[in-house]
Amino acid sequence: MRILPVLLMAIALPAAAAGAQPEIVRAPGTPQAVGAVHTVRAIPEACARLQGRFTGDAGQPYQFAAVRISPTCQPRARFVDFAKAQPAEAKGWKFNDEIRVPNAACPSQQAVVRVWRKPGNAAPPKLDAQGRSRIYLQDASEQAKTGAAASVTMYAAELKLEGRACGR
């Protein structure tokens, strides 16, 4: 009798993971005109801004890119290529955000950007005897050689178009 609840949970877990809820829940964005460049989301800790625009071209209806916010910004996180990172909850990534951007010229079509976050364990070094937070080259080199170096938070984003294109 105890096997049945465990079996039901085992079947339900993959289904729940497929429809996972993002950490940030938001309403669909403002409809965007064709050709208008718009910010999809800013990720200040990675010094990046996700921007996109509807092109009106059937071959590539939406252009999407991560751009640097400022040349002087010092990132505390990294934005990585989605295809290379292949984020998944089994790999330690968290489904962070889902942004829906409707097409103003074609209400049945929308761009959906899914942002994934992999938390890092980097923290400022402990204060030394003089009250300063310092990183010593020899200690950092030894940590890197042993694989004990701290990891920084990483972000990745994927784009999908949903709905059907107008004029077809």
Buried (B, 14 or more C-beta within 10 A) or exposed (E): EEEEEEEEEEEEEEEEEEEEEBEEEEEEBEBBEBEEEBEBBEBEBBBBBBBBBBEBEEEEBBBBBBEEBEEEEEBEBBBBEBEEBEBEEEEEBBBBBBBBBBBEBBEEBBBBBBBBBBBBEEEEEEEEEEEEEEEEEEEEEEEEEEEEBEEBBBBBBBBEBEBEEEEE
